[in-house]
Amino acid sequence: MTALIVGGDYIETFRRELIAHGLKDVEHWNGRQSRFAKRTIPTSAKLVVILYDYVNHSVSNALKLQANKNGIPLLFCRSSTHELRRKLGELALAEPPCRGGDPLPFIASLAAALNPPIHPRHPHA
């Protein structure tokens, strides 16, 4: 699945967040010039993220109309990875990445897999 990010200059953290949520490829448009309003959303795009701090209004309105017409999910967020992560969680594209939580069940299952129980030797062997 491909995502389109519109706006922003440094999007590497956004790219990593989208990839962590199951999107395979991320395309970026800076969206500051009005000529981006005439571009069409790529057919491979399954999600459009508009960083509204950096986008021309005509561009965001044109992309919103295109996304709604094509049934593509659209997220508006500031240039904040935390906000993007929260909105992706609400959208539920894929299994959210492991972030924090209680590591003890994972460690216990890993230890059990690596260290099988030792059975006592048969007394008559």
C-alpha positions in Angstrom: 0.0 0.0 0.0 1.2 3.5 -0.8 0.7 6.7 1.2 0.9 10.2 -0.1 2.1 12.9 2.3 1.4 16.5 1.2 3.2 19.3 3.0 6.3 19.5 5.1 9.9 19.5 4.3 11.4 16.9 6.6 9.1 13.9 6.5 11.5 11.0 7.4 9.8 10.5 10.8 6.4 10.5 9.1 7.6 8.0 6.6 8.9 5.7 9.3 5.6 6.0 11.2 3.6 5.1 8.1 5.8 2.2 7.3 5.4 1.0 10.9 1.7 1.0 10.3 1.9 -1.3 7.3 2.2 1.1 4.4 5.0 -0.1 2.0 5.7 3.1 0.0 5.5 6.8 0.8 5.3 9.5 -1.8 5.8 13.2 -0.8 4.6 16.4 -2.4 5.5 19.7 -0.7 2.1 21.2 -1.7 3.1 24.9 -1.3 2.5 25.9 -4.9 -1.0 26.2 -6.3 0.1 24.0 -9.2 -0.2 21.0 -6.9 -4.0 21.5 -6.9 -4.0 20.3 -10.5 -2.2 17.0 -9.8 -4.1 13.9 -9.3 -3.6 11.5 -6.4 -1.7 8.4 -7.6 -3.9 5.4 -8.2 -1.7 3.3 -5.9 -2.3 5.6 -2.9 -4.4 4.0 -0.2 -4.0 7.0 2.2 -3.4 10.7 1.9 -1.9 12.6 4.8 -2.0 16.4 4.6 0.3 18.4 6.9 -1.9 21.5 7.0 0.8 23.7 8.5 2.6 23.7 5.2 0.0 23.4 2.5 -1.7 25.9 0.2 -5.5 26.0 0.9 -6.4 25.4 -2.8 -4.2 22.3 -2.8 -5.8 20.9 0.4 -9.3 21.5 -0.9 -8.6 19.9 -4.3 -7.0 16.9 -2.7 -9.9 16.6 -0.3 -12.4 16.5 -3.2 -10.3 13.9 -5.1 -9.8 11.7 -2.0 -13.6 11.7 -1.2 -14.5 11.0 -4.8 -12.1 8.0 -5.0 -12.9 6.7 -1.5 -9.3 7.2 -0.2 -8.9 7.8 3.5 -7.6 11.3 4.2 -5.9 12.5 7.4 -5.3 16.2 8.2 -2.7 16.8 10.9 -0.1 19.2 12.0 3.5 18.5 11.5 3.5 16.2 14.6 4.4 12.5 14.5 2.4 12.0 17.7 -0.7 13.4 16.1 -0.2 11.2 13.0 0.3 8.1 15.2 -2.9 8.8 17.1 -4.9 9.4 13.9 -3.5 6.3 12.3 -4.5 4.3 15.4 -8.0 5.6 15.0 -8.0 4.7 11.3 -6.8 1.2 12.1 -5.0 0.5 8.8 -3.0 -2.4 10.2 -1.8 -3.8 13.5 -0.2 -0.9 15.4 3.5 -1.2 16.1 4.7 -2.4 19.4 5.3 0.7 21.6 5.9 0.2 25.2 3.4 -1.9 27.1 4.2 -4.7 29.5 7.2 -6.6 28.2 7.0 -9.4 30.9 4.6 -11.7 29.0 6.8 -11.5 25.9 10.0 -12.1 27.9 8.4 -15.1 29.7 7.2 -16.7 26.4 10.7 -16.1 24.9 12.4 -17.7 27.9 10.1 -20.7 27.8 10.8 -21.2 24.1 14.6 -20.9 24.5 14.8 -23.0 27.7 12.7 -26.1 27.5 11.9 -27.7 30.9 14.4 -30.2 32.1 12.9 -33.6 32.8 14.6 -35.8 35.5 16.2 -38.9 34.2 14.3 -42.1 34.6 15.4 -43.8 37.8 16.0 -47.1 36.2 18.0 -45.9 33.3 
